[in-house]
Amino acid sequence: MLKVTHKDLIDAALAEIETLSVEDSASLLDDDDVVFVDLRDPRELEREGKVPDAFHAPRGMIEFWIDPTSPYYKEVFGSGKKMVFYCQSGWRSALTTKTVQDMGLDNVAHIGEGFRGWKDAGAPTETVEPRKPRN
């Protein structure tokens, strides 16, 4: 029997992070001091599109990509800009936002309704071209 469920983890994260509505998130699209971070699997992006100009950071790599001591560090996470994380339904992004906040990334939030809510609200999206297979 599990001691903690995924719902428990999500609820605990939500109690400590900033959750943005789709409307509030969409109002940040043209803000040069904001980076939208898409945590979904590449197949999800190819199938459904993404927030315009969002940076793709697969959920499985986020801890490595935000840590400057990691060989996988990505400079975007050291930019000082506000990071707005999102996934399909808001669960992965809630957990990610809590994780990166615990690691010391301060100016972070997530889209509570996820990309599904973003699309349902008619917020802008862009298509993602399928990846070319590696030879």
C-alpha positions as CSV (number, residue, x, y, z in Angstrom):
1,M,0.0,0.0,0.0
2,L,1.3,3.4,-0.9
3,K,2.0,5.9,1.8
4,V,1.6,8.9,-0.5
5,T,-0.4,9.0,-3.7
6,H,0.1,11.1,-6.8
7,K,-2.9,13.2,-5.7
8,D,-1.2,13.8,-2.3
9,L,2.0,14.9,-4.1
10,I,0.1,17.2,-6.4
11,D,-2.0,18.7,-3.6
12,A,1.1,19.4,-1.5
13,A,2.8,21.0,-4.5
14,L,-0.2,23.2,-5.3
15,A,-0.2,24.5,-1.7
16,E,3.3,25.9,-2.2
17,I,3.5,27.1,-5.8
18,E,1.9,29.8,-8.0
19,T,-0.8,28.6,-10.2
20,L,-1.9,30.8,-13.1
21,S,-5.1,30.6,-15.0
22,V,-5.1,30.3,-18.8
23,E,-6.1,34.0,-19.1
24,D,-3.4,35.2,-16.8
25,S,-0.8,33.0,-18.6
26,A,-1.9,34.2,-22.0
27,S,-1.5,37.8,-20.9
28,L,2.2,37.0,-20.4
29,L,2.8,35.8,-24.0
30,D,4.4,39.0,-25.2
31,D,6.4,39.6,-22.1
32,D,10.1,39.3,-22.9
33,D,10.8,38.5,-19.2
34,V,8.7,35.3,-19.3
35,V,9.6,31.9,-20.7
36,F,6.9,29.2,-21.2
37,V,8.3,25.8,-20.6
38,D,6.5,22.8,-22.2
39,L,7.1,19.6,-20.2
40,R,5.2,17.2,-22.4
41,D,6.6,14.3,-24.3
42,P,7.8,15.2,-27.9
43,R,4.9,13.1,-29.3
44,E,2.4,15.2,-27.5
45,L,3.9,18.4,-29.0
46,E,3.8,16.9,-32.5
47,R,0.3,15.8,-32.1
48,E,-1.2,18.9,-30.4
49,G,1.1,21.8,-30.9
50,K,2.4,24.1,-28.1
51,V,2.3,27.6,-26.7
52,P,3.9,29.9,-29.2
53,D,7.7,30.1,-28.7
54,A,7.6,27.8,-25.6
55,F,10.9,26.1,-24.7
56,H,10.6,22.3,-24.6
57,A,12.1,20.6,-21.5
58,P,11.0,17.0,-21.2
59,R,9.8,16.3,-17.6
60,G,12.4,13.6,-17.2
61,M,15.3,16.0,-17.7
62,I,14.2,19.1,-15.8
63,E,16.3,18.6,-12.7
64,F,19.4,18.2,-14.8
65,W,18.6,21.1,-17.1
66,I,18.1,23.6,-14.4
67,D,21.1,22.7,-12.2
68,P,24.2,24.8,-13.3
69,T,26.4,22.0,-11.9
70,S,24.9,19.4,-14.2
71,P,26.6,18.6,-17.6
72,Y,23.1,18.9,-19.1
73,Y,22.4,22.5,-17.8
74,K,20.5,24.8,-20.2
75,E,21.2,28.5,-20.0
76,V,17.6,29.5,-20.4
77,F,17.0,28.4,-16.8
78,G,19.7,30.9,-15.6
79,S,18.2,33.8,-17.5
80,G,16.5,35.3,-14.5
81,K,13.2,35.3,-16.4
82,K,9.9,34.0,-15.0
83,M,9.4,30.4,-16.0
84,V,5.8,29.3,-16.6
85,F,5.6,25.5,-16.8
86,Y,2.8,23.5,-18.4
87,C,1.9,20.0,-19.3
88,Q,-1.3,18.5,-20.6
89,S,-3.5,18.7,-17.5
90,G,-1.4,20.6,-14.9
91,W,-0.3,17.6,-12.9
92,R,3.3,17.3,-14.2
93,S,3.7,21.0,-14.2
94,A,2.6,21.3,-10.6
95,L,5.1,18.7,-9.5
96,T,7.8,20.3,-11.7
97,T,7.2,23.8,-10.4
98,K,7.5,22.6,-6.8
99,T,10.7,20.6,-7.6
100,V,12.4,23.5,-9.3
101,Q,11.3,25.9,-6.6
102,D,12.8,23.5,-4.0
103,M,16.0,23.5,-6.1
104,G,16.2,27.3,-5.9
105,L,14.6,28.6,-9.0
106,D,12.4,31.4,-7.6
107,N,10.4,33.1,-10.3
108,V,8.3,30.1,-11.3
109,A,4.6,29.3,-11.9
110,H,2.5,26.8,-13.8
111,I,-0.7,26.8,-15.9
112,G,-3.3,25.1,-13.7
113,E,-5.5,24.0,-16.5
114,G,-2.6,22.8,-18.6
115,F,-2.3,22.8,-22.4
116,R,-5.8,21.2,-22.6
117,G,-7.3,24.2,-20.9
118,W,-5.1,26.5,-23.0
119,K,-6.5,25.1,-26.2
120,D,-10.0,24.9,-24.9
121,A,-9.9,28.6,-24.1
122,G,-8.8,29.3,-27.7
123,A,-5.4,30.7,-26.6
124,P,-2.8,30.8,-29.4
125,T,-0.9,27.7,-30.4
126,E,1.8,26.8,-32.9
127,T,2.4,23.5,-34.6
128,V,5.5,21.4,-34.0
129,E,7.1,19.6,-36.9
130,P,7.7,15.8,-36.3
131,R,11.3,15.0,-35.4
132,K,13.3,13.4,-38.1
133,P,14.5,9.9,-37.2
134,R,18.2,9.6,-36.3
135,N,20.3,7.5,-38.7
